[in-house]
Amino acid sequence: MRKLWAFCLTMALFVSATIQGAGTVSADTTNSEATNIVSSSSEMTNSEAVNANAAPAIKLTDIDGHWAEATIREMVDKGIIKGFPDKTYRPEAPMTEEQFFALLHRSVPKFKGHKLDNYIYTSYLKNMQKGWSKEVYDQMMVAGIVPYNPPGTLIDRLSATRLMLTALGEGDSGRAYQGTKEQWFKDISLKDEYEIYFAYPAYKLGLIEGYPDDTFRPKTNLTRAQAAVVLKRFQQKMTELYPDNVNQDTKQQVIKALTDFFVKVDLSKIKNFSELEDVVKKNKLPASKAFLDEHFGFLKVTGTDFAAFPAFDELIYITKVKEGKYRVVVQYYSGELVGSLARTFYVTSTDGNTFVLVGKNE
């Protein structure tokens, strides 16, 4: 019940953010000036519409000598940044949420995704069903990376941190700072739980920095140059948290082991933990008692709601934690009860062919 309460609290915070209004995340960076930015988002409708797999070799014409030139060029080489049709990047222009979503989408591992309930397309994605970014928004929503604002809204620093944290599977890491008595930034009050929830863990992870005057400026717009910088940090942190040390064949076998288990375990037909154990035994499913306890403990309490499990075609990070043991972090949208959620599973194999679902400490 504690976990469920925490999940609901997280969702409540998300909802409160939506009610408070869309922030315009400004990414910090060395050159934090980016003030006096025109607040119009009419410029750059589909600057990032080009698919990340398209042939790169882009030569941007307006970044020579800019303080973020090296980072922008690096992100161009990686296929993250495309620029505008006129071969400009406009580094000091503000970035829209739509553009940031596109860059973040290119920054995470590719995943198949699936169609969500119609409610999602008429609520969260209501304003995103037309235009070049439709597929980007649809896929990111499958991963629980939820848009709060219309595509043309300028993105601010706090909004950018929320999106990056979620994409890293760290969307609920702000729980560690709830009720904190430490004020890290002059302009973030200890009473503002929502801003603390995202600003503190993002700063701690090194995704975004504060300013020399000890402010965070959560509502400051993120420039396109700053976006390049924070997304580079995002990729660095992603590599640090989830080193790519598992080959593709093993990844597919790990995902298959999890998928096969959850296909056989139909929770709509299982009333309690004892029935779950019977299903596992009857179908000879490769899952330890510790695995069942960690993920299905709610079945031991009558009438307890639970967050839906993933379909395993969402945003997935698979890492080998030791020889023969793999950690699987799935970032996904789990439904209205909980919303965005990251679940962690552990899978072992002694021969590289047979995989068993186990507990964290096994």
C-alpha positions in Angstrom: 0.0 0.0 0.0 2.9 2.3 0.6 4.1 1.9 -2.9 0.6 2.5 -4.3 0.3 5.6 -2.2 3.6 6.9 -3.4 2.6 6.3 -7.0 -0.7 8.1 -6.5 1.1 11.0 -4.9 3.5 11.2 -7.9 0.5 11.3 -10.2 -1.1 13.9 -8.1 2.0 16.1 -8.4 1.9 15.7 -12.2 -1.8 16.7 -12.3 -1.1 19.7 -10.1 1.6 20.7 -12.5 -0.9 20.6 -15.4 -3.3 22.8 -13.4 -0.5 25.3 -12.5 0.1 25.8 -16.2 2.8 24.9 -18.6 6.2 25.9 -17.6 8.8 26.8 -20.2 11.9 24.9 -19.3 15.0 26.7 -19.8 18.1 24.6 -20.0 20.9 25.9 -18.1 24.4 25.9 -19.4 27.6 27.8 -19.2 26.2 30.8 -21.1 23.0 31.3 -19.0 22.2 34.6 -20.5 19.5 33.7 -23.1 17.4 36.5 -21.7 15.3 38.9 -23.9 14.2 36.0 -26.1 11.3 36.5 -28.3 8.5 34.5 -26.9 6.9 33.7 -30.2 7.1 30.0 -31.3 6.0 30.6 -34.8 9.5 30.2 -36.3 10.5 26.5 -36.5 7.4 24.6 -37.2 9.0 21.4 -38.3 12.7 21.9 -37.8 13.1 18.5 -36.2 10.8 16.6 -38.4 13.5 14.7 -40.3 13.8 11.1 -39.2 16.9 10.3 -37.1 17.9 7.6 -39.6 18.1 10.0 -42.5 21.5 10.7 -44.0 23.3 13.2 -41.7 26.3 15.3 -43.0 24.5 18.4 -42.1 26.5 21.7 -42.2 24.8 24.3 -40.0 25.7 27.8 -41.0 25.0 29.9 -37.9 26.9 28.2 -35.1 30.5 29.1 -35.9 32.1 30.6 -32.8 29.0 30.1 -30.7 29.7 29.0 -27.1 27.8 25.7 -27.7 29.2 25.1 -31.2 31.1 21.9 -30.3 28.2 20.4 -28.5 25.7 21.2 -31.2 28.0 19.7 -33.9 28.5 16.6 -31.7 24.7 16.2 -31.5 24.4 16.7 -35.2 26.9 13.9 -35.8 24.9 11.6 -33.6 21.7 12.3 -35.6 20.0 14.0 -32.7 20.0 17.5 -34.1 18.8 18.3 -37.6 18.4 22.0 -37.7 16.1 23.9 -40.1 15.7 23.5 -43.9 17.7 26.7 -44.4 20.7 24.9 -42.7 20.5 27.1 -39.6 20.1 26.0 -36.0 19.2 29.4 -34.4 21.0 28.5 -31.1 19.7 31.5 -29.2 16.1 31.0 -30.2 13.8 29.4 -27.6 12.9 25.8 -28.1 9.4 24.5 -28.2 8.1 21.5 -26.3 7.4 19.8 -29.6 11.0 20.2 -30.7 12.4 19.0 -27.4 10.2 15.9 -27.5 11.6 15.1 -31.0 15.3 15.5 -29.8 14.6 13.4 -26.6 12.9 10.8 -28.7 16.0 10.4 -30.8 18.2 10.3 -27.7 16.6 7.2 -26.1 16.9 3.5 -27.3 14.4 2.7 -30.1 11.3 0.8 -29.1 8.3 -0.6 -31.0 5.4 0.7 -28.8 1.7 0.0 -29.2 -1.6 1.8 -29.5 -3.0 3.2 -26.3 -6.6 3.6 -25.1 -8.6 6.1 -27.1 -8.9 8.3 -23.9 -5.2 9.1 -24.2 -5.6 10.4 -27.8 -8.5 12.6 -26.7 -6.9 14.0 -23.6 -3.1 14.1 -23.3 -2.5 13.9 -27.0 -5.5 15.8 -28.2 -3.4 18.6 -29.7 -0.8 16.3 -31.1 -2.7 14.2 -33.6 -1.8 16.3 -36.6 1.5 17.4 -37.9 5.1 16.1 -38.2 5.4 15.2 -34.6 2.4 12.9 -34.2 4.3 9.7 -34.2 6.9 11.2 -31.8 4.2 12.1 -29.2 2.4 8.8 -29.7 5.5 6.8 -29.0 6.7 8.9 -26.1 3.3 8.6 -24.4 3.7 4.8 -24.6 6.9 5.3 -22.6 5.0 7.4 -20.1 6.7 10.6 -21.2 3.7 12.7 -20.9 3.2 16.1 -22.6 1.3 18.8 -20.6 1.3 21.6 -23.1 0.4 22.2 -26.8 3.3 21.5 -29.2 4.1 25.2 -29.8 4.6 26.0 -26.1 8.1 27.2 -25.2 9.7 24.7 -22.9 11.2 25.9 -19.6 13.9 24.4 -17.4 11.6 22.6 -15.1 9.6 21.0 -17.8 12.8 19.8 -19.5 14.0 18.2 -16.3 10.7 16.4 -15.8 10.9 14.9 -19.3 14.5 13.9 -19.0 14.1 12.3 -15.6 11.1 10.3 -16.9 13.0 9.1 -20.0 15.8 7.9 -17.7 13.3 5.9 -15.6 14.0 8.4 -12.8 10.6 10.1 -12.8 9.8 9.3 -9.2 13.3 10.0 -7.8 12.0 13.2 -6.4 10.3 11.3 -3.6 13.7 11.3 -1.9 13.4 15.0 -1.4 9.8 15.3 -0.2 9.7 17.2 3.0 13.3 18.3 2.7 14.6 21.1 4.9 17.4 22.0 2.6 17.0 24.8 0.2 19.3 24.3 -2.7 18.2 27.3 -4.8 17.1 30.8 -3.7 14.2 30.8 -6.1 12.7 27.4 -5.2 10.7 27.6 -2.0 10.7 24.6 0.4 6.9 24.8 0.1 7.0 24.2 -3.6 7.0 20.4 -3.6 6.4 20.2 -7.4 9.5 22.2 -8.3 11.7 20.4 -5.7 10.4 17.0 -7.0 12.0 17.5 -10.4 14.7 20.2 -9.9 16.6 18.5 -7.0 17.1 15.0 -8.6 17.9 16.5 -12.0 20.5 18.7 -10.4 21.8 15.8 -8.4 22.1 13.6 -11.5 23.9 16.4 -13.3 21.3 16.8 -16.0 21.0 20.5 -15.4 22.9 23.1 -13.4 22.0 26.1 -11.3 23.2 29.6 -12.0 26.1 31.4 -10.3 23.6 33.4 -8.2 22.3 30.2 -6.6 19.0 30.3 -8.6 17.5 27.5 -10.7 15.1 29.7 -12.7 12.5 26.9 -13.3 10.3 29.1 -15.5 13.1 30.4 -17.7 12.8 29.3 -21.4 15.3 26.8 -22.7 17.2 28.0 -25.8 18.1 25.7 -28.6 21.7 25.9 -27.6 21.0 25.0 -24.0 18.8 22.1 -25.1 21.7 20.6 -27.0 23.8 20.9 -23.8 21.3 19.3 -21.4 20.5 16.5 -23.9 24.2 15.7 -24.2 24.3 15.4 -20.4 21.1 13.2 -20.6 22.9 10.8 -23.0 26.0 10.7 -20.7 23.8 9.9 -17.7 21.9 7.3 -19.7 25.2 5.6 -20.6 26.3 5.8 -16.9 23.0 4.4 -15.5 22.5 1.8 -18.3 25.8 0.7 -19.9 25.3 -1.0 -23.2 26.9 -4.3 -22.2 24.3 -6.8 -23.4 24.3 -8.1 -27.0 21.1 -7.8 -29.1 20.3 -11.6 -29.1 20.5 -11.8 -25.3 18.3 -8.7 -25.0 15.7 -10.3 -27.1 15.8 -13.5 -25.1 15.5 -11.6 -21.8 12.5 -9.7 -23.1 10.9 -12.9 -24.4 11.2 -14.5 -21.0 9.4 -11.6 -19.3 6.8 -11.4 -22.1 6.0 -15.1 -22.0 5.6 -15.0 -18.2 3.1 -12.1 -18.3 1.1 -13.6 -21.2 0.5 -16.7 -19.0 -0.2 -14.8 -15.8 -3.6 -13.2 -16.5 -4.3 -11.1 -13.4 -7.9 -10.6 -14.3 -8.4 -14.2 -13.5 -6.2 -14.4 -10.4 -7.7 -13.4 -7.1 -4.9 -14.0 -4.6 -1.2 -14.9 -4.2 -2.0 -18.6 -3.7 -3.8 -18.7 -7.1 -0.8 -17.0 -8.7 1.6 -19.6 -7.3 -0.7 -22.3 -8.7 -0.7 -20.7 -12.2 3.1 -20.5 -12.1 3.5 -24.1 -11.0 0.9 -25.5 -13.5 2.5 -23.7 -16.4 6.1 -24.4 -15.2 6.9 -20.7 -15.5 10.6 -19.9 -14.7 10.1 -17.5 -11.9 11.4 -17.6 -8.3 9.5 -17.0 -5.1 11.4 -13.8 -4.6 10.3 -12.5 -8.0 6.7 -13.3 -7.2 7.0 -11.6 -3.8 8.6 -8.4 -5.3 6.1 -7.9 -8.1 2.9 -9.5 -6.9 2.9 -8.9 -3.2 -0.3 -6.8 -3.6 -2.2 -10.1 -4.2 -1.6 -10.9 -0.5 -3.8 -8.0 0.5 -7.5 -8.3 -0.3 -8.9 -5.5 -2.5 -5.6 -3.8 -3.2 -5.4 -2.0 -6.6 -2.2 -2.4 -8.6 -0.5 -0.6 -11.4 -0.7 -2.4 -14.8 2.4 -4.2 -15.9 4.2 -3.3 -19.1 3.8 -4.9 -22.5 7.6 -5.0 -22.9 7.5 -3.1 -26.2 8.0 0.3 -24.4 11.2 2.1 -23.5 13.5 -0.6 -22.1 17.0 -0.5 -20.6 18.8 -3.9 -20.2 22.1 -4.0 -18.3 24.2 -6.9 -17.2 24.8 -6.4 -13.5 27.0 -9.4 -13.1 27.8 -12.6 -15.0 24.5 -14.2 -15.9 22.3 -11.6 -14.3 20.5 -8.8 -16.1 18.5 -5.8 -14.9 15.6 -4.7 -17.0 14.1 -1.2 -16.4 10.9 -0.6 -18.3 9.6 3.0 -18.6 6.0 3.1 -19.6 2.5 4.5 -19.2 0.7 2.2 -16.8 -2.8 3.7 -17.0 -4.8 6.4 -15.2 -4.4 4.9 -11.8 -0.6 5.5 -11.7 0.3 7.2 -15.0 4.0 7.2 -15.8 6.0 4.4 -14.2 9.3 2.7 -14.3 9.5 -1.0 -13.2 12.7 -3.0 -12.6 12.9 -6.7 -13.2 15.8 -9.1 -12.8 16.5 -12.1 -15.0 19.3 -14.7 -14.8 20.7 -17.4 -17.1 23.5 -19.9 -16.5 23.8 -21.1 -20.0 22.7 -18.2 -22.2 19.6 -20.1 -23.4 17.4 -20.6 -20.4 16.3 -17.5 -18.5 14.7 -17.3 -15.0 12.9 -14.3 -13.5 14.4 -13.7 -10.1 14.3 -11.2 -7.2 16.7 -8.2 -6.9 19.0 -9.8 -4.3 19.1 -13.4 -5.8 
